[in-house]
Amino acid sequence: MGQYFNWVNFDKNEIIEDWPWPNGNKLHESAYLGCEETDAALTMLAGDWAGDFVAFLGDYATFENETHPKRREAELRLAGTYCEEYIYSCADICGRFDYTRDHPETRHPVYEDDDIYETWVPYDRPFDVAIRCYRYVVNETKKEFVDRFYTAVRYIDKNMGEIVRYDPFPELMCSQTGWLEDPESEIEGRWFGDTVRPSDEHPGDGYTAVAQNYSYWAPPSITCSDEEVMRIVAEYGLDIADEDILDQIDARLP
């Protein structure tokens, strides 16, 4: 099944559960511009979660004998609890989002002896948070930023003709992956534990942009504008349904 990730606020013991969103809650399934779950996390970081210790926490993550300050903080907060159990224990805040009005129930963990299972309970939340898609994410700890509207092309939707761009924010904020067949492939987000804030304004001088095609495993190569992509498709009569369409476009870029 692989590792699952959720946006978790360690300071408030709150979680954005995965059930309302159309994408899966795997790391790379969330790494595209327009992912509602990512936008929900950024909306909270612009509001009630501002300044908090927030991470894209995987259920395989472990924190033991840590020296990194934020990993050590996570270790102390978990106090020997497995991440999967901690995720279950957090308060689901999906009922805050207007997006979830059509989902009147949420999952709730039930502990019985040594077992844990889930039941569905009604929401009594206000649905008072409108999800926004912010252009920039600014890291105040490292003085870096991501321009989410100017990242690499991840794929072209062959049915809609929509150009879908990569969003590195989930990778930047993720806890370490674990239990991979190749331990050398395990990664942890460079921004894990850092203080970040979303914004629609460029942070200005003094901040370094994260590479447009930033990714741990397979950086996308095309970083041109949507207009340039469609110009090349039209000029050369390319078929966006081709599996190697991005390679074809890349080969024709100046």
Sequence and secondary structure as in RCSB ss.txt:
>XXXX:A:sequence
MGQYFNWVNFDKNEIIEDWPWPNGNKLHESAYLGCEETDAALTMLAGDWAGDFVAFLGDYATFENETHPKRREAE
LRLAGTYCEEYIYSCADICGRFDYTRDHPETRHPVYEDDDIYETWVPYDRPFDVAIRCYRYVVNETKKEFVDRFY
TAVRYIDKNMGEIVRYDPFPELMCSQTGWLEDPESEIEGRWFGDTVRPSDEHPGDGYTAVAQNYSYWAPPSITCS
DEEVMRIVAEYGLDIADEDILDQIDARLP
>XXXX:A:secstr
    EEEEETTTTEEE STTSSS SSTGGG BTT HHHHHHHHHHTTTTTTS EEEEETT    S  SHHHHHHH
HHHTT  HHHHHHHSEE GGGBGGGTT  EEEEEEEETTEEEEEEEE      B     SEEEETTTTEEEEGGG
  EEEE TTT  EEEB  HHHHHB    S SSGGG    TTTT  EEEESS   TT EE  TT  SS      S 
HHHHHHHHHHHT  TTSTTHHHHHHHT  
